Amino acid sequence: MLQADDEGDDQEGEKDPQTFNQIAQLLFTALGRYCAERARSVPMEVAWYKVKESGLVLPKDTISTYLYVVGTMGMGDSFRMTTGEDEKKNSSEASISEEVVTYHDLAMKPTESSISLRVKAFASKGDAKTANELLEAFKKR
């Protein structure tokens, strides 16, 4: 019978954060690929909240996959809608697509895809001036 005071538990407990990160990264990578291959974005919406909640740093290939999914399929924020939150509150928050793009651009160099998604976000909010400035800044690179 195992006791909570066993010394073996302490040694194993020290490895848990690293093991968790590795398993979580594999899980979120597999989920991103699943969403990309099957053209489904809803599972990734839930996963994105968990990535943010955990503070997990995703591998670069996974971030690129998430960017692909939000760029091609979009995100409807259906997870938030099912929680019964007020729509006005949701409209003021950054969309999942914008969050993924920001995460991508901070972790890696901005790409044509990420800039395009940012421009679309500004344009959809009626901020054509900022969208144009962003395009011009990207062209100068």
N, C-alpha and C positions, 0 to 999 in steps of 0.2 A: 504494500500500500504506500502511495506517495504522500509525503507530508509537504505542506507549504514551505517548511523551513529547510527542505533539502538543499544542499550546496549545489547540486547539479542544476537546479532551477535558476540559480543566480547566474551561472556561467552561460546557460542557454539564453536567459533573458537579455544578456548583453548583446547578443547577436540579433535579436528580434528587429530592431529598427532597420538594420541593413537588409535583412531578409524581407521585411515588409516592403521596403522601397523597391527591391528587385522584383518581387512578385507583383506589386502594384504596377510597375512600369511595363512588365510583360502583359498584364491584364489590359491596361489601357491601350497598349500598342495593338494587341489582338482585336480589341473592340473597335479601334479606329479603322483597322483593315477590314473588319467585318462590315462596318458602315459604308466604307468606300466601295467594296466589292458588291454589296447588295443594294446600294443606293438608298440607305436608310440613315436618317439623321437623328431620329428620336432617341435611340440608345445613347448616342454621343452627348445629347443634351444632359441626360442624367449623369453621365460620366464626367462631363465638364464641371458640374457642381461639385463632384467628389474630388476632382483634381484640385480645384480651388480650395475646398475645405481642408484637404490634407496638406496642401503646400508642396505637393510633389513636383519635382523638376522632371519633365518629360524628355526623353531622348529626342534629338533633332529630327530624326526620320518620322517619329510619331507626331511631332508638332506639324511637320509638313503634310502628313496624312490628314490631320484635323483641319488644317487650312484648306486642303483640297475638298474635304467634305462640306465645310461651311461655304466654300466658294461655288461649288457645283450644285449642292442640294439646298443650301440655305438652312436656317434654323428658325423654327416657328415659335420657340419658347413655349411649346405645349406643356412641358413639365410644370412651368410656373403657372400656367393657366389652370391646371388640374388641382393646384393647391388652394385655389379659391382666393388668391390675393387680388387686391384692387387693381384694375387695369391702369388707372392713372399712375399708380405707384410703379408699375412695370414699364410704362412708356418713358419714364424719366431715367431709368437705369440703362446702362450700356447693354446692347444685345449680346447674346452669346457669340455671334459672328465677330463683333467688334472686339470682344474680350480675347477670342482666339487669335485674331490678327495682331492685337497688341502684344500678347504673349509671344507669338511668332517673331515679331519685329524686335522685341527686347532680347530674345534668346539667340536670334540669328540676324543676319542682314536683311533689311526689307527687300522684297521681291516685287516683280511686276504684279503678281497675283495679290499680294497683301496690300499694295498701294491701290490697286483697282477696287478691292473690297472697302478700303477706307474712303475712297472717293465716292463710291456708291452710297455708303452710310451717310456721308456729309450731304450728298445730293438729296437723299430721301428725307433728310431733316430740313431741307430747304436752305442749306448753307453752301450755295454754289461758289461763293468767294473763297472759302476755305478749301473746298474741293479743287478749285482751279489752282490755288497757291500750292497745294500738295502735289498736284501734277507737275507744275512748273519746277518745283524743288527736286522732284524725282528725275526729271529730264536732264537737269544740270549735272547729275551724278555721272 
